[in-house]
């Protein structure tokens, strides 16, 4: 069953999206040994890409992606 979250602003949406992206990537690596993804360009996902560079997200990302 899907969960619906109502988020307050673009910063919160980006944070949740980045965390979900990292979780899904980590799970894929654990199950398949790799994680392949195609990301959109342009200004729509810009805040997500910027957030992925933040120290908090980088720590989570390296923990999940360095297998």
C-alpha positions in Angstrom: 0.0 0.0 0.0 1.3 3.4 -0.9 1.8 6.1 1.7 0.7 9.7 1.0 2.8 12.4 2.5 1.8 16.1 2.5 5.0 18.2 2.6 5.2 21.8 3.4 7.7 23.2 0.8 10.2 22.4 -1.9 13.0 22.0 0.6 11.1 19.3 2.5 10.1 17.6 -0.8 13.7 17.6 -1.9 14.9 16.2 1.4 12.4 13.4 1.4 13.1 12.6 -2.3 16.8 12.5 -1.7 16.4 10.2 1.3 14.1 7.9 -0.7 16.5 7.9 -3.7 19.3 6.8 -1.4 17.3 4.1 0.3 16.1 2.6 -3.0 19.6 2.8 -4.4 21.1 1.0 -1.4 18.4 -1.7 -1.6 19.1 -2.2 -5.3 22.9 -2.5 -4.7 22.3 -5.0 -1.8 20.0 -7.1 -4.0 21.6 -6.8 -7.4 25.1 -5.5 -6.8 24.3 -2.4 -8.8 22.0 0.6 -9.1 21.3 2.1 -12.5 19.2 5.3 -12.8 18.5 8.0 -15.4 17.9 11.4 -13.9 16.0 14.3 -15.5 17.8 17.5 -16.4 16.6 21.1 -16.3 15.4 23.2 -13.4 12.7 20.9 -12.0 14.9 18.5 -10.0 17.6 21.2 -9.3 16.9 21.4 -5.6 17.1 17.6 -5.3 20.5 17.6 -7.0 21.8 20.4 -4.7 20.5 18.6 -1.6 22.3 15.4 -2.7 25.6 17.3 -2.2 24.8 18.3 1.4 26.9 16.7 4.1 23.9 15.1 5.8 22.8 13.4 2.5 26.3 12.6 1.4 26.9 10.7 4.7 23.7 8.6 4.1 24.6 8.1 0.5 28.1 6.9 1.1 26.9 4.6 3.8 24.4 3.0 1.5 26.3 3.0 -1.8 29.8 2.0 -0.7 29.3 -1.8 -0.6 
